[in-house]
Amino acid sequence: MLKKRIEWIDIAKAYGIIAVVFGHAMASGNTTDIIYWWHMPLFFIIGGFFLKPLTTNTFEQWKKFFNKRIYKDLLIYFSAGIGLILLYSILYNKDWQYLIDYLSRLLVGGRTLNLYTSTFWFVNVYLLSITAVTLLISTVKSRWLQLGIVSGGLFVATCYDKIDWSNLYQYQTLPWNADIVLIAAFFTYVGYLFFQTNWKWIEKPVSIGVLITAAVALMGLYINHNFDFRFSMKSHLIESSEPKILMLATIPLIFSFGVMGISYLTSRLPISLFLSTIGKHTLIIMYLHGALLDIAEQAGIEDVMVKVSIAIIVPMLLALLAQSMQRNQGVYLSA
């Protein structure tokens, strides 16, 4: 029996990817700072929802995990990366040295990826994080100890600014932004823990009200300069007027779960179908929006809303077209 898809999760992903695109389309300021507090943590939290401990910690189980959770995303990562690097080289008339340099960066990943592939770091860290959390929940049985380990990793991540002993393509980073897993695994585990317990609380009016009130209060305090908090996962930027561990372990969670609560409310509105459709195709939007924002700007489009709409709707339509073609091909093959 097929499990019914939970619509508000897709809607939450839609809000997340819309925030990502807005964050890259807008000039830096208070709005983008607030967006960066939660848009990436939200995706890592949702990424933990459907993780399960392996029944046996054996090679065969890990092979099944790789085939189910890693292989397809890796294939898309390299295919999309090669395609976008080639597209940029054509549009900007780049030479062979550019191609060699940027194609090799796909292997190194992380902060070394920029231009049309700047958001690809997310896939690197996401795959490492779900693997790390799956290993954790498969080998450590106590949930308190599990939580202690990921919380400890988060604390360690707040104790330094950059990996200053590893330089790759002039960036202080590890391959695939591996150290960012200390942050991402915390959010991924929180998502796992949330979904393995009584997650229905997020649909309660009181819970939603408390989360939204807390988020609005934090925004008001930040805008009025009562505290400072800047956070960017890709570049390991954590700046705060308060203890970093406190801010990192609370603010992204308040906003992320607040967005989930709003998503549940939105699932009851007519716009839910459109948003859930966006949410089902966040990966292609994540891959293509950088190129589409740049192309729109080169075409003379300056309006942020128009650029964001293009960067969201075009990839979604491409995904829907590809799905339609696959279904039609299946019909022809079975005829």
C-alpha positions as CSV (number, residue, x, y, z in Angstrom):
1,M,0.0,0.0,0.0
2,L,1.4,3.4,-1.1
3,K,1.8,6.0,1.7
4,K,0.0,9.2,1.1
5,R,2.4,12.1,0.3
6,I,2.3,14.8,3.0
7,E,1.5,18.0,1.1
8,W,2.8,20.5,3.6
9,I,6.3,19.1,3.3
10,D,6.3,19.8,-0.4
11,I,5.0,23.3,0.3
12,A,7.7,23.9,2.9
13,K,10.3,22.9,0.3
14,A,8.6,25.4,-2.1
15,Y,8.9,28.2,0.4
16,G,12.6,27.2,1.0
17,I,13.5,27.2,-2.7
18,I,11.7,30.5,-3.3
19,A,13.7,32.0,-0.4
20,V,16.9,30.6,-2.0
21,V,16.2,32.2,-5.3
22,F,15.2,35.5,-3.6
23,G,18.3,35.4,-1.5
24,H,20.5,35.2,-4.7
25,A,18.4,37.7,-6.7
26,M,18.4,40.5,-4.1
27,A,21.0,42.9,-2.9
28,S,22.4,42.1,0.6
29,G,20.5,43.6,3.5
30,N,18.3,42.7,6.5
31,T,16.0,40.7,4.3
32,T,18.7,38.5,2.8
33,D,20.3,38.1,6.3
34,I,17.0,36.8,7.7
35,I,16.5,34.5,4.6
36,Y,19.9,33.0,5.2
37,W,19.1,32.1,8.8
38,W,16.7,29.3,7.7
39,H,16.5,28.5,4.0
40,M,19.4,26.0,3.9
41,P,18.7,24.5,7.4
42,L,15.1,23.9,6.3
43,F,16.3,21.6,3.5
44,F,18.6,19.7,5.8
45,I,15.9,19.3,8.4
46,I,13.5,17.9,5.7
47,G,16.3,15.7,4.4
48,G,16.4,14.0,7.8
49,F,12.6,13.2,7.8
50,F,12.8,9.9,6.0
51,L,16.1,8.6,7.2
52,K,16.1,5.2,8.9
53,P,18.8,3.2,10.7
54,L,20.2,0.3,8.7
55,T,18.8,-3.0,9.9
56,T,22.3,-4.5,9.8
57,N,25.5,-2.4,9.5
58,T,26.9,-4.5,6.6
59,F,28.3,-3.8,3.2
60,E,25.1,-5.0,1.5
61,Q,23.0,-2.6,3.6
62,W,25.3,0.3,2.7
63,K,25.2,-0.7,-0.9
64,K,21.4,-0.5,-0.9
65,F,21.6,2.8,0.9
66,F,24.0,4.1,-1.8
67,N,21.9,2.9,-4.6
68,K,18.7,4.4,-3.1
69,R,19.9,7.7,-1.6
70,I,23.2,8.6,-3.2
71,Y,23.7,7.3,-6.7
72,K,20.9,9.2,-8.6
73,D,21.8,12.5,-7.0
74,L,25.5,12.0,-7.8
75,L,24.6,11.3,-11.5
76,I,22.4,14.4,-11.7
77,Y,25.1,16.5,-9.9
78,F,27.8,15.7,-12.4
79,S,25.5,15.8,-15.4
80,A,24.0,19.2,-14.5
81,G,27.4,20.5,-13.5
82,I,29.0,19.6,-16.8
83,G,26.0,21.1,-18.7
84,L,26.0,24.4,-16.8
85,I,29.8,24.8,-17.0
86,L,29.6,24.3,-20.8
87,L,26.7,26.8,-21.0
88,Y,28.6,29.4,-19.2
89,S,31.7,28.9,-21.3
90,I,29.5,29.3,-24.5
91,L,27.7,32.4,-23.2
92,Y,30.8,34.1,-22.0
93,N,33.2,32.8,-24.7
94,K,35.6,31.1,-22.2
95,D,38.7,29.2,-23.2
96,W,39.7,25.6,-22.6
97,Q,41.6,26.5,-19.4
98,Y,38.3,27.6,-17.9
99,L,36.7,24.3,-18.9
100,I,39.5,22.3,-17.4
101,D,39.5,24.4,-14.2
102,Y,35.8,24.3,-13.6
103,L,35.1,20.8,-14.6
104,S,37.8,19.7,-12.1
105,R,36.1,21.7,-9.4
106,L,33.1,19.5,-9.7
107,L,35.2,16.7,-8.1
108,V,36.5,19.0,-5.3
109,G,33.1,20.7,-4.8
110,G,32.1,22.8,-1.9
111,R,33.2,26.5,-1.8
112,T,35.3,26.0,-5.0
113,L,32.0,25.9,-7.0
114,N,30.8,29.3,-8.2
115,L,29.2,31.0,-11.2
116,Y,26.4,28.8,-12.5
117,T,27.3,26.0,-10.1
118,S,27.5,28.0,-6.9
119,T,24.6,26.2,-5.2
120,F,26.0,22.7,-6.0
121,W,27.8,22.7,-2.6
122,F,24.4,21.9,-1.1
123,V,24.3,18.5,-2.8
124,N,27.8,17.7,-1.6
125,V,27.0,18.5,2.0
126,Y,23.5,17.0,1.8
127,L,24.8,13.6,0.6
128,L,27.6,13.6,3.2
129,S,25.1,14.6,6.0
130,I,22.5,12.0,5.3
131,T,25.3,9.4,5.2
132,A,26.8,10.6,8.4
133,V,23.4,10.7,10.2
134,T,22.5,7.3,8.9
135,L,25.8,5.9,10.2
136,L,25.1,7.6,13.6
137,I,21.6,6.2,14.0
138,S,22.7,2.8,12.8
139,T,25.6,2.5,15.3
140,V,24.5,4.5,18.3
141,K,21.2,3.4,19.8
142,S,20.7,6.0,22.5
143,R,18.9,9.1,21.1
144,W,20.3,11.2,23.9
145,L,23.8,10.2,22.9
146,Q,22.9,10.7,19.2
147,L,21.7,14.2,20.0
148,G,24.8,14.8,22.1
149,I,27.1,13.9,19.3
150,V,25.5,16.1,16.7
151,S,25.2,19.0,19.2
152,G,28.9,18.5,19.9
153,G,29.7,18.7,16.2
154,L,27.6,21.9,16.0
155,F,29.6,23.4,18.9
156,V,32.9,22.5,17.2
157,A,31.7,24.2,14.0
158,T,31.2,27.5,16.0
159,C,34.8,27.4,17.4
160,Y,36.6,28.4,14.2
161,D,36.1,30.7,11.2
162,K,37.6,28.9,8.2
163,I,39.7,25.8,7.5
164,D,43.0,27.7,7.3
165,W,45.2,24.6,6.8
166,S,43.5,23.5,3.5
167,N,43.5,25.7,0.4
168,L,41.7,24.4,-2.7
169,Y,41.5,26.7,-5.7
170,Q,42.5,29.6,-3.4
171,Y,39.6,28.8,-1.0
172,Q,40.1,27.8,2.6
173,T,37.9,24.7,2.6
174,L,37.8,20.9,2.6
175,P,36.6,18.9,-0.4
176,W,32.8,18.9,-0.7
177,N,32.7,21.4,2.2
178,A,33.1,18.4,4.4
179,D,33.5,20.4,7.6
180,I,30.0,22.0,7.0
181,V,28.6,18.5,7.8
182,L,29.2,19.5,11.5
183,I,26.5,22.0,11.0
184,A,24.3,20.2,8.5
185,A,24.2,16.9,10.4
186,F,22.8,18.7,13.4
187,F,19.8,20.0,11.3
188,T,19.5,16.7,9.5
189,Y,19.3,14.8,12.8
190,V,16.8,17.2,14.2
191,G,14.6,16.5,11.2
192,Y,15.0,12.7,11.7
193,L,14.2,13.1,15.4
194,F,11.2,15.3,14.7
195,F,9.7,12.9,12.1
196,Q,10.4,9.8,14.2
197,T,8.5,11.2,17.2
198,N,5.2,12.9,17.5
199,W,5.6,15.3,14.5
200,K,1.8,16.1,14.4
201,W,2.4,18.9,16.9
202,I,3.6,21.1,14.0
203,E,0.0,21.0,12.7
204,K,-1.5,22.4,16.0
205,P,-2.7,26.0,15.9
206,V,-1.0,26.8,19.3
207,S,2.4,25.5,18.0
208,I,2.2,27.4,14.8
209,G,1.2,30.6,16.7
210,V,4.1,30.3,19.1
211,L,6.6,29.7,16.3
212,I,5.3,32.5,14.2
213,T,5.3,34.9,17.1
214,A,8.8,33.9,18.1
215,A,10.0,34.4,14.5
216,V,8.3,37.8,14.1
217,A,9.8,38.9,17.5
218,L,13.3,37.9,16.4
219,M,12.9,39.8,13.1
220,G,11.8,42.9,15.0
221,L,14.7,42.7,17.5
222,Y,17.2,42.1,14.6
223,I,15.9,45.0,12.5
224,N,16.0,47.3,15.6
225,H,19.6,46.3,16.2
226,N,19.0,44.5,19.5
227,F,21.2,41.6,18.4
228,D,23.4,40.7,15.4
229,F,23.4,37.3,13.7
230,R,24.7,36.5,10.2
231,F,24.9,32.9,8.9
232,S,25.9,31.4,5.6
233,M,26.5,27.7,5.5
234,K,28.5,27.5,2.3
235,S,31.1,29.9,3.4
236,H,31.0,28.9,7.1
237,L,30.1,32.4,8.1
238,I,28.7,32.6,11.6
239,E,28.8,36.1,13.2
240,S,26.8,36.8,16.3
241,S,26.6,39.3,19.2
242,E,25.4,36.4,21.4
243,P,27.0,33.0,21.9
244,K,27.2,31.4,18.4
245,I,26.2,27.9,19.6
246,L,23.0,29.4,21.2
247,M,22.0,31.3,18.1
248,L,22.8,28.5,15.6
249,A,20.9,25.9,17.7
250,T,17.8,28.0,18.0
251,I,17.1,30.7,15.4
252,P,17.3,28.5,12.3
253,L,15.0,25.9,14.0
254,I,12.4,28.5,15.1
255,F,12.2,29.9,11.6
256,S,12.3,26.4,9.8
257,F,9.6,25.0,12.0
258,G,7.6,28.2,11.7
259,V,7.8,27.8,7.9
260,M,6.5,24.2,8.3
261,G,3.6,25.5,10.3
262,I,2.8,28.1,7.7
263,S,3.1,25.4,5.1
264,Y,0.5,23.3,6.9
265,L,-1.9,26.2,6.9
266,T,-1.2,26.9,3.3
267,S,-2.0,23.3,2.4
268,R,-5.6,24.2,3.1
269,L,-5.7,27.1,0.6
270,P,-6.2,27.0,-3.2
271,I,-2.6,28.0,-3.9
272,S,-1.4,24.7,-2.3
273,L,-1.4,22.8,-5.6
274,F,0.9,25.3,-7.3
275,L,3.3,25.5,-4.3
276,S,3.4,21.7,-3.8
277,T,4.3,21.4,-7.5
278,I,7.2,23.7,-7.0
279,G,8.2,21.8,-3.9
280,K,8.3,18.5,-5.8
281,H,10.9,20.0,-8.2
282,T,13.2,21.9,-5.8
283,L,16.3,20.1,-7.0
284,I,16.1,21.2,-10.6
285,I,15.3,24.8,-9.5
286,M,18.3,24.6,-7.1
287,Y,20.5,23.6,-10.1
288,L,19.2,26.0,-12.7
289,H,18.2,29.2,-10.9
290,G,21.7,30.7,-10.9
291,A,22.0,30.5,-14.6
292,L,18.5,31.7,-15.3
293,L,19.0,34.7,-12.9
294,D,22.1,35.6,-14.8
295,I,20.6,35.2,-18.3
296,A,17.5,37.3,-17.2
297,E,19.9,40.0,-16.0
298,Q,21.9,39.9,-19.3
299,A,18.6,40.2,-21.2
300,G,18.0,43.5,-19.4
301,I,15.4,42.3,-16.8
302,E,16.0,44.2,-13.6
303,D,12.7,43.6,-11.7
304,V,13.5,41.1,-8.9
305,M,10.1,39.5,-8.9
306,V,10.3,38.9,-12.7
307,K,13.7,37.3,-12.4
308,V,12.7,35.2,-9.5
309,S,9.6,34.0,-11.3
310,I,11.6,33.0,-14.4
311,A,14.2,31.2,-12.2
312,I,11.4,29.2,-10.5
313,I,8.9,28.5,-13.2
314,V,11.1,27.7,-16.1
315,P,12.9,24.7,-14.3
316,M,9.6,23.5,-13.0
317,L,8.0,23.5,-16.5
318,L,11.1,21.7,-17.8
319,A,10.7,19.0,-15.1
320,L,7.0,18.6,-15.8
321,L,7.7,18.4,-19.6
322,A,10.3,15.7,-19.0
323,Q,7.9,13.7,-16.8
324,S,5.2,14.0,-19.4
325,M,7.5,12.7,-22.1
326,Q,8.6,9.8,-19.9
327,R,4.9,8.8,-19.3
328,N,4.1,9.0,-23.0
329,Q,7.2,6.9,-23.8
330,G,6.0,4.3,-21.3
331,V,2.6,4.2,-22.9
332,Y,4.2,3.7,-26.4
333,L,6.5,1.0,-25.2
334,S,3.7,-0.9,-23.5
335,A,1.4,-0.6,-26.5
